[in-house]
Amino acid sequence: MTPDPLIALRPWEAPEVTSWGRLPMNAVDRRSGALPLDGDWRFQLLSAPDAPVGGAWSTAHVPGVWTMQGTDDLPRYLNIRMPFAEFPPHSPAANPTGVYEREVDVPADWAGRRIVLQVGGAESVLLVHVDGRPVGISKDSHLAAEFDLTEQVRPGSSATVRLTVVKWSDASHIEDQDHWWHGGLTRSVLLYARDPLHLADVTVRAAYSGELRVDCRVRDTGGALPEGWYVTGEVDGELLAQDVEFDRANVEDERVSDFLGEVRLHTTVPDVRTWNAETPELYDLTVRLHRADGTVADTSRHRIGFRDVEIVGRDLLVNGERVFIRGVNRHDFHPLTGRTVSYDDMRADLVLLKRFGFNAIRTAHYPNDPTLYDLADELGFYVVDEADIESHDHAHEIADDPRYLGAFVDRVARMVLRDKNHPSVIVWSLGNESDYGANHDAAAGWVRRHDPTRPIQYEGAAKLGWADPQLASDIACPMYAPLEDCVAHALSGEQTKPLIQCEYSHAMGNSNGTLADHWAAIEATPGLQGGFIWEFWDHGILQRVSDGRPAGRGGAGLYDNGVPAPGYRWAYGGDFGETIHDGAFIADGVVFPDRTPKPAMYEHREIAAPVRIESYRHEGVVLTNHQHFRGFDWLTGVWELSLADGRTLTAPAELPELCPGETAAVPLPFALPEDGGEAWLTLRVTTARDLPWAPRGTEVCVPQVRLRAADVRREPVAAGSVEVDGEGLLVHPLLTVAPTLSLWRAPTDNDELGGMAGRWRSWGLDALVRKVVSVREDAGRVRVAAEYAGAAGVVRHRQVFTAVEGGVRVEEEAELPDVFDDVARVGTVFETVAGLDLLEWFGQGPWESYPDRGAGAPVGHHSLPVDELFTPYLRPQESGGRHGVRRFTLSAPDATGLTVALDEPRQVCVTRYRAEDLTAATHHDELVPRPGCVVHLDAAHRGLGTASCGPDTFPSYRVAPGVHRWSWTLRVL
């Protein structure tokens, strides 16, 4: 038997083999008229790439990963460590290999044409055969591979296409990204036909000035170019002029000129509509290659945008403007299909991001599906396009390893060749977390020669020196740099490059604390220009609890508002039987796996608000346009006045005509009532017309300003008595568990990974023992002194219960010893009877908020069912809090219940779960809601920070030792 030459090459362990038989990458559009090969293919999963194919075939859907389609090779999650022990460039002997096979009917009218197979993505090594004959090899899991099948197939007949995908290879060592490991054909497969005389590449340079240059490369599969060919182009129907044709007279080697033709087309578009993320104006460009007789041999269509990108000093400029980069890192992900995403999925991703104020995407950590770039062009996003290079576990060795030199340059170059014509792409990235070495410099050199119109960034180079001009990165793009370091660098006088963090806030669980503080500093400090949140998705995979398998494509509709249906859960690392994994670190997005926004999204929306209320004066409020390129004509608004006495007044808002950066005073829409106490003015800003990313009336932001502070009043003591039990605990008809001191919260992911939860446990804060010191009654008051003993110290707690009209006032004091220098909370916890299912409150809302994440929750009158207050982070933890609450009511359907008034705005949490319930659970299907409400009233609550991967919250948001005092009044409705 003749050995298979592709198998004989053993490409899965040969880093010098990046491809064989694969066509060069280009930016020519080939989707029109192609024959799609998506659907069910025959499939076998082998134990190794050289194992014989045999036995029964099953089916697998293409595009798709076999790890989500019922095989025994299941997803696995690791962040840094490789899933096998072998060192680069080796791969394990046990190497899952998927064999996909189907018949393809080649259209008869393709006779005489060039026939090409395009495989959109294969993880990680692709071997192509047609009718048993070898065609080619490709690596690079996240870029398409094309193969010329003209000599392999016959138009009008059927051919058997076999695609063999080897899961592990030398390439896996540079695809060590922070996401699930899968295997399969992840993007669409298609077959297309073109004339032998064809456009080999098209390069578009569309400048802000309206100048357009289109460079075309022409080849013929026969080798020599025929005489008389020519190229034409048009933009929105206007013909382009042919500027330069490179022929034999322009080159020394006639063989080269016979083989390759080059043409430059140009024009200048008058009154050009320029492209930017706010107003993404696009033009239709059509390029046609003609034969000598004028007939069209090939056509390529593009949507282009006229814009400039440059770095001037320490500023990144788009069309001459210093723009803030409000970015997010995004993986191709879906909870049912893994790495495979549809057009509708991608559009929904970008529409959601647009609605929440994001204007930039870093394609972490590989080139995304090509459709994403079309959508980014259309909807308006600045894209940092990142090469498929991450060698996290073996970064230092690989960065200078000459065996990987070709792979580095190949991956970066192919990305640039594919995506160079997208106006949305403003920066090239050389990859992620791969140290820094000669391989990066080689790739950067290729990019600078091929595309001098865009800057390059690479965090691995930038971390060696934010200002060093000799390094490959044109942008200082650190990860999770402390804010104080960024500000100090910008103020040092040494800064030479824009500072835009490639990752700066880690969205794992209940997180993204201090986001508003970061942006306040960025906007106030020249030299700081933004950054990218890690990341968009929680990568939870929908899993059947009964058998631990992925739900797969059949799981559609089995989740809602971030919560799976009964019998299902969101799986994270370790849930598919992996013995080595990184747990819930895969759940670190600003949206849940079903794209439901987390509360942090509303924080970002307000931070990115195009309309700001800067200040309040007696004659009105001051508004500012915080956009870069447009006015307020696309917006409308409604004024809302919230008064502490329960009233809410509304009036239409007329936004002033302001250019970007301009400010104007607007008169108050209301005469402020003399009564009513505290007053807050909110401007609810919505879209004034239908937009591609939002229908008319979509809320854009809700800027707010306080018009009047609260009155400080103390209620008089009323006749009556307060009852306590033998332990000095308040007895109340609506409480099932009396108010006690609480210093513990169910640790957030930041608490656990940042080390705070470990300290709290070592202090015994999760198991404090209460001891009554004294109980005294006098003049209608009951005074209770108690001690709460932990492993490291004792907290003294005093309560004074006083009868007031219709209820009881509770005054509390807690004295924390110095050893408890950073606790989770200091406050009161109690539990209510069942049936109190509605919470109404005056304070920040309606979404969850915390001391260091409250900018997106305006003060007002809010109302939600208790069951909707809880936020279902994938790993149960502290959640559901509302910051700045002045008072609240818990009521039953018959309007009975209780109301609580607080002495000043406090952190309040009302859910169905005790802190110990949440602490003990690993997934939400393990939680059992309690019939009543668990209520926390916090005098002080620790901020969230982002310490699971990044800086902790600021000292000003931490809970210090010493004496804490608070009071609250409880009444029955």
HUJOSUL-V150640 format. One record per pair of residues at least 6 apart in sequence whose ideal C-beta (glycine too) atoms are under 8 Angstrom apart, sorted by the first residue. I is the first residue (numbers start at 0). J is the second residue. Records with the same first field share a line. If there is no record, write none. Layout:
BEGIN
I=J  J
END
This chain:
BEGIN
3=128  133
4=133
5=19  126  128  133  135  136  163
6=48  49  126
8=16  19  136
9=48  49
10=16  19  124  126  136  138  165  168
11=48  90  94  124  165  167  168  169
12=88  89  90  168  169
13=88  169
14=87  88  169  170  400  402  403  405  406
15=402  405
16=136  138
17=138  139  405  406  409
18=135  136  137  138  144  409
19=135  136
20=127  133  134  135  136  146
21=135  136  137  144  145  146
22=115  145  146  147
23=199  200  416
24=142  143  412  413  416  417
25=199  200  201  216  416  417
26=200  201  202  203  301  416  417  418  419  420
27=197  198  199  200  201  297  299
28=299  300  301
29=115  117  189  191  193
30=189
31=298  300
32=191  192
33=117  189  190  191
34=103  106  189  190  191
35=187  188  189
36=61  101  103  160  187  188  189  190
37=61  62  187  188  189
38=60  61
39=58  59  60  61
40=58  59  60  61  99  100  101  162
41=56  57  58  99  100  101
42=56  57  58  59  65  97  98  99  100
43=52  54  56  57  97  98
44=65  70  71  72  95  96  97  98
45=52  95  96  97  98
46=93  94  95  96
47=92  93  94  96
48=94  96  124  126  163  165
50=96
52=98
56=100
57=69
59=65  68  97  99  183
60=68  552
61=99  184  187  188
62=119  120  183  184  185  186  187  188  339
63=183  184  185  336  337  339  552
64=74  122  181  182  183  185  336  337  338  339
65=72  95  97  181  182  183
66=72  73  74  179  180  181  182  183  337  549
67=74  181  335  336  337  540  549  551  552
68=183  551  552
69=548  551
72=95  166  182
73=548  549  575  576
74=179  180  181  337  540  549  570  575
75=82  179  180  572  575  577  580
76=178  179  180  538  571  572  573  577  580  581  582  584  585
77=180  572  577  579  580  581
78=177  391  581  584  585
79=175  177  391  392  581
80=392  579  581
81=171  172  175  392  393
82=180  577  579
83=90  91  167
84=91
85=91
86=393
87=169  172  390  393  396  397  400  403
88=169  172  402  403
89=169
90=167  168  169  171
91=167
94=165  166  167
95=166  167  182
96=163  164  165  166
97=163  164  166  182  183  184
98=161  162  163  164
99=161  162  163  164  184
100=159  160  161  162
101=159  160
102=157  158  159  160
103=152  157  158  159  160  190
104=156  157
105=114  152  153  154  155  156  157  158  190
106=154  155  192
107=154  155
108=154
109=154  192
110=154  155
111=195
112=149  154  192  193  194  195
113=147  149  192  193  194  195  197  220
114=147  148  149  152  154  190  191  192
115=145  146  147  148  149  190  191  192  193
116=127  129  134  145  146  148  160  188  189  190
117=143  144  145  188  189  190  191
118=125  127  137  143  144  145  146  162  184  186  188
119=143  184  185  186  187  188  189  368  369
120=140  141  142  143  184  185  186  338  368
121=137  140  144  162  164  183  184  185
122=140  164  166  174  181  182  183  185  338
123=138  140  164  165  166  167  168  170  171  174  182
124=136  137  138  164  165  168  170
125=136  137  138  144  162  163  164
126=133  135  136  162  163  164  165
127=133  134  135  136  137  144  146  160  161  162  163
128=134  160  161  163
129=148  151  152  158  159  160  161
130=151  152  158  159
131=159  161
132=151
134=146  148  151
135=144  146
137=144
138=168  170  406
139=170  387  406  409  410  413
140=170  174  185  365  387
141=185  331  365  366  367  387
142=366  387  410  413  414  417
143=186  369  417
147=220
148=158  190
149=220
151=158
152=158
162=184  188
164=182  183  184
166=182
169=402  403
170=406
172=390  392  393  397
173=387  388  389  390  397  403  406  407  410  430  433
174=365  387  389
175=389  390  391  392  393
176=363  364  365  389  391  431
177=364  391  584  585
178=330  332  538  585
179=337  338  538  540  585
181=337  338
183=338
185=331  337  338  339
186=339  368
193=296  297
194=296  297
195=219  220  221
196=217  218  219  224  225  228  288  290  296  297
197=217  218  219  220  288  296  297
198=215  216  217  230  286  288  297  298  299
199=216  217  218  259
200=215  216  416
201=213  214  215  216  286  299  301  420
202=213  214  215  419  420
203=211  212  213  284  301  303  419  420
204=210  211  212  213  214  452
205=211  212  274  282  303  304  305  306  422
206=305  306  307
207=271  273  305  306  307  318  319
208=267  271  305  307
209=267  268  269  270  271  305
210=265  266  267
211=234  239  264  265  266  267  268  284  303  305
212=242  263  264  265
213=232  239  263  264  265  284  286
214=261  262  263
215=230  261  262  263  264  286  288
216=259  260  261
217=224  228  230  259  260  261  262  288
218=224  258  259  260
219=225
222=257  258
223=257  258
224=257  258  259  260
225=290  291
226=291
227=290  291  292
228=260  288  289  290  291  296
229=241  244  262  288  289
230=241  262  264  286  287  288  289
231=238  239  241  264  286  287  289
232=238  239  264  284  285  286  287
233=239  284  285
234=266  268  282  283  284  303
235=282  283
237=266  268
238=266
239=264  265  266
240=264  265  266
241=262  263  264
242=263  264  265
243=261  262  263
244=260  261  262  263
245=256  260  261  262
246=256  260
247=253  256  257
249=256
250=256
264=286
268=282  305
271=305
272=278  280  282  305
273=280  304  305  306  318
274=280  281  304  305  306  376  422
275=306  317  318  320  322  379  627  628
276=317  322  358  359  379  380  381  423
277=358  379  626  627  628  629
278=379  628  629
279=304  376  377  378  379  422  423
280=304  305
281=302  303  304  376  377  422
282=302  303  304  305
283=300  301  302
284=300  301  302  303
285=298  299  300  301
286=298  299  300  301
287=295  297  298
288=295  296  297  298
289=295  296
290=296
301=420
302=373  376  377
303=420  422
304=376  422  423
305=422
306=317  318  422
307=316  317  318  319
308=315  316  317  425  426  452  453  454
309=315  316  454
310=316  454  473  474  496  497
312=495
313=489  494  495  496  497  498  525  526
314=321  497  526  528
315=321  322  324  425  426  454  474  497  499  528
316=322
317=381  425  627
318=628
320=627  628
321=528
322=358  381  528  627
323=358  521  522  528  529  627
324=358  359  381  499  528  529  530  531
325=356  357  358  359  529  603  606  607
326=357  358  359  360  361  381  383  529  530  531  532
327=352  357  359  360  361  531  532  534  535  589
328=360  361  363  501  502  531  532  533  534  535
329=348  360  361  362  363  367  534  535  536
330=363  534  535  536  538
331=338  339  340  367  368  371
332=338  340  536  538
333=339  340  341  344
334=539  540  541  554  558  569  592  593
335=541  549  550  551  552  554  555
336=551  552
337=540  549
340=348  368
342=370
345=367  368  370  371  374
346=374
347=594
348=371  535  594
349=360  371  374  375  378  380  692
350=378  692  693
351=590  594  596
352=360  380  535
353=378  379  380  692  693
354=604  692  693  697  699
355=589  596  600  601  603  604  607
356=603  604  605  606  607  608  700
357=380  603  607
358=379  380  381  607
359=380  381  382  383  529  531
360=371  375  380  381  382  383  531
361=382  383  385  428  501  531
362=371  382  383  384  385  428
363=385  431  533  534
364=385  387  388  389  430  431  432
365=385  386  387
366=384  385  386  387  414  417  418
369=417  418
372=382  384  418  421  423  424
373=421
375=382  421  423
376=421  422  423
377=691
378=691  692
379=423
380=423
381=423  425  426
382=421  423  424  425  426
383=425  426  427  428  456  501  531
384=414  415  418  424  426  427  428
385=414  428  430  431
386=410  411  414  427  428  429  430  442
387=410  414  430
388=406  407  410  411  429  430  431  433
389=430  431  432  433
390=397  398  403  432  433  434
391=432  433
394=432  433  434  459
395=434
397=403  433  434  436  438
398=433  434  435  436  437  438  439  459
399=436  437  438
400=436  438
401=437
403=438
404=437  438  441
407=429  430  438  439  441  442
408=438  441  442  445
410=430  442
411=427  429  430  442  443  445  446
412=442  445  446  449
414=427
415=427  445  446  449  450
416=449
418=424
419=449  450
424=453
425=453  454
426=453  454  455  456  474
427=446  450  453  454  455  456
428=455  456  457  501
429=439  442  443  455  456  457  459  460  471  472
430=439  457  459
431=458  459  501
432=458  459
433=439  459
434=459
435=457  459  460  462  463  470  471
439=457  459  460  471
440=471
443=455  457  471
446=455
447=455
454=473  474
455=471  472  473  474
456=472  473  474  476  499  501
457=471  472  476
458=472  476  477  478  501
460=470  471  472
461=470  472  474  475  476  477  496
462=477  478
463=470
464=470
465=475  477  488  494  496  498
466=475  488  493  494  495  496
468=495  496
472=496
473=496
474=496  497  498  499
475=488  494  496  497  498  499
476=498  499  500  501
477=485  498  500  501
478=500  501  502  503  949
479=500  502  503  505  945  948  949  950
480=500  503
481=950
482=513  516  517  520  950
485=498  500  520  524  527
486=520  524  527
488=494  498  526
489=498  524  525  526  527
490=524  526
494=526
497=526  528
498=526  527  528
499=528  529  530  531
500=529  530  531
501=530  531
502=530  531  532  533  948  949
503=517  530  531  532  533  949
504=510  511  513  514  517  530  532  533  945  949
505=511  532  533  587  749  945  947  948  949
506=532  533  534  587  588  589  597  599  945
507=583  584  586  587  748  749  752  945  947  948
508=583  586  587  747  748  749  872  873  874  876  947
509=747  748  749  847  849  870  872  876  877  878  943
510=587  599  747  748  749  943  944  945  947
511=532  589  599  602  603  852  943  945
512=749  849  851  852  942  943  944  945  952  956
513=851  852  942  944  945  950  952  953  956
514=599  602  603  606  852  854
515=602  605  606  851  852  853  854
516=851  953
517=530
518=606
520=527
521=527  528  529  530
532=589  603
533=587  948
534=587  588  589
535=588  589  590
536=588  590  592
537=569  585  586  587  588  590  591  592  873
538=571  585  586  588  592
539=569  570  571  585  586  591  592  873
540=549  550  569  570  571  574  592
541=549  550  554  557  558  563  567  568  569  570  592
542=548  549  550  567  568  569  570  574  575
543=549  550  566  567
544=566  567  568  924
545=566
547=574  575  576
549=570  575
550=557  567
554=567
557=563  564  567
558=564  567  592  593
559=593
560=593  595
561=591  592  593  595  597  871
562=871  923
563=569  923  924
565=924
567=924
568=574  922  923  924
569=586  591  592  873  922  923
571=582  583  584  585  586  873  874
572=580  581  582  583  584  585
573=580  582
582=874
583=748  873  874
584=752  947  948
586=748  872  873  874
587=748  947  948
588=597
589=596  597  599  600  603
590=596  597  600
591=597  871  873
592=873
597=870  872
598=846  847  848  852  855  856  870
599=852  855
600=855
601=846  855  856
602=848  852  853  854  855  856
603=855
604=699  700  855
605=700  701  702  854  855
606=854  855
607=700
608=625  684  699  700  702
609=624  625  626  631  634  684  699  700
610=622  623  624  625  631  634  636  654  682  684  699  700  702
611=622  623  625  702
612=620  621  622  680  682  702  703  704
613=620  621  622  623  662
614=620  621  704
615=621  680  704  705  706
616=664
618=664  666  667
619=664  665  666  667
620=664  665  667  680  704
621=662  663  664  665
622=654  655  657  662  663  664  665  682
623=657  660  661  662
624=630  631  657  658  659  660  661  662
625=659  660
626=659
627=659
628=659
629=659
630=656  657  658  659
631=654  655  656  657
632=656  687
633=686  687  688  690
634=654  684  685  686  687  699
635=652  654  684  685  686  687
636=651  652  654  682  683  684  685
637=649  650  651  652  682  683  685
638=649  650  651  652  668  669  680  681  682  683
639=647  648  649  680  681  682  683  859
640=646  647  648  649  668  669  671  678  679  680  681  706
641=647  678  679  681  841  858  859  860
642=648  672  675  676  677  678
643=675  676  677  678  709  841  885
644=674  675  676
645=841  860
646=672  675
647=859  860
648=669
650=668  669
652=668  682
654=684
655=663  665
657=663
667=680  706
669=680
671=678  706  707
672=678
676=707  709  710
677=705  707  708  709  710  885
678=705  706  707
679=703  704  705  706  857  858  859
680=703  704  705  706
681=701  702  703  857  859
682=701  702  703
683=698  701
684=698  699  700  701  702
685=695  696  697  698  699
686=693  694  695  696  697  699
687=695
688=695
689=695
690=697
693=699
701=857
703=857  858
705=858
709=885  903
714=803  804  808  968
715=803  804
716=779  780  801  802  803
717=802  803  804  805
718=779  802
719=779  802
720=779  802
721=729  779  780  781  800  801  802  807
722=729  730
723=729  730  774  781  783  800
724=730  737
726=769  771
727=771  774  781  783  785  798
728=737  738  739  783
729=737  738  798  800  807  809
730=737
731=737  807  969
732=832  971
733=831  832  835  896  897  971
734=829  830  831  832
735=830  831  832  931
736=828  829  830
737=829
738=798  809  827  828  829
739=769  827  828  829
740=767  769  785  787  794  796  811  813  825  826  827  828
741=824  825  826  827  828  914  935  937
742=759  764  767  787  794  815  819  822  823  824  825
743=759  764  765  767  823  824  914
744=750  823  824  877  914  940  941
745=875  876  877  912  914  915  916  917  918
746=755  756  759  823  876  877  918
747=876  877  943
748=872  874  876  947
749=755  943  944  945  946  947  951
750=756  759  823  876  877  946
751=757  947
752=946  947  948
753=944  946  947  951
754=946
755=821  823  941  946  951
758=821
759=765  822  823
761=790  791
762=789  790  791  792  818  819
763=788  789  790  791
764=789  819  822  823
765=914  915  918
766=789
767=787  788  789  794
768=787  788  789
769=785  786  787
770=785  786  787  788
771=783  784  785
772=784  785  786
773=782  783  784
774=781  782  783  784
775=781  782
776=782
779=801  802
780=799  800  801
781=799  800
782=797  798  799  800
783=797  798  799  800
784=795  796  797
785=795  796  797  798
786=793  794  795  796
787=793  794  796
789=819
791=818  819
792=815  816  818  819
793=816
794=813  814  815  816  819
795=813  814
796=811  812  813  814
797=811  812  813
798=809  810  811
799=809  810  811
800=807  808  809
801=807  808  809  810
802=808
803=968
805=970  971
806=968  969  970  971
807=968  969
808=966  967  968  969
809=827  966  967  968  969
810=964  966
811=827  938  964  965  966
812=962  963  964
813=825  938  962  963
814=961  962  963
815=822  825  959  960  961  962  963
816=960
817=960
818=960
819=960
820=959  960
821=941  957  958  959
822=941  958
823=877  940  941  958
824=906  935  937  939  940  941  958
825=937  938  939  958  963
826=905  906  935  936  937  938  939  940  965
827=935  936  937  965  967
828=914  933  934  935  936
829=934
830=913  929  931  932  933  934
831=889  897  931  932  934
832=931
833=930  931
834=891  892  931
835=865  889  890  891  896  897  931  932
836=864  865  866  890  891  892
837=862  863  864  865  889  890  891  892  896
838=862  863  864  865  868  887  888  889  909
839=860  861  862  887  888  890
840=860  861  862  881  884  885  886  887  888  907
841=858  859  860  861  884  885  886  887
842=858  861  881  882  883  884  885  886  887  904  907
843=853  856  857  858  881  882  883  884
844=856  857  859  861  863  881
845=856  861  862  863
846=855  856
847=856  868  870  878  879  880  881
848=855  856  880  881  882  883
849=880  882  906  940  942  943
850=882  906  940  941  942  956
851=942  943  944  952  953  956
852=942  943
853=882  883
856=881  882  883
858=883
861=881
865=889  909  910  911  932
866=911  928
868=879  881  908  909  910
869=878  879  910  911  912
870=878  879
871=878  923
872=878
873=922  923
874=921  922
875=912  916  917  918  920  921  922  923  925  926
876=917
877=908  914  917
878=910  917
879=908  909  910
880=906  907  908  935  940
881=906  907  908
882=904  906  940
883=904  905  906
884=901  904  905  906  907
885=900  901  903  904
886=898  899  900  901
887=898  899  907  909
888=896  897  898  899  972
889=896  897  898  909  932  934
890=896  972
894=972
895=971  972
896=971  972
897=969  970  971  972
898=969  970  972
899=934  936  967  968  969  970
900=967  968  970
901=907  936  965  966  967
902=965  966  967
903=965
905=936  937  938  965  967
906=935  936  937  939  940
907=934  935  936  937
908=933  934  935  937
909=932  933  934  935
910=932  933
911=928  929  931  932  933
912=926  928  929  933
913=929  933
916=926  927  929
917=926
919=925
920=926
936=965  967
938=963  964  965
939=958  963
940=958
941=952  956  957  958
942=952  953  956  957
943=952
944=950  951  952  953  956
945=951  952
946=952
END
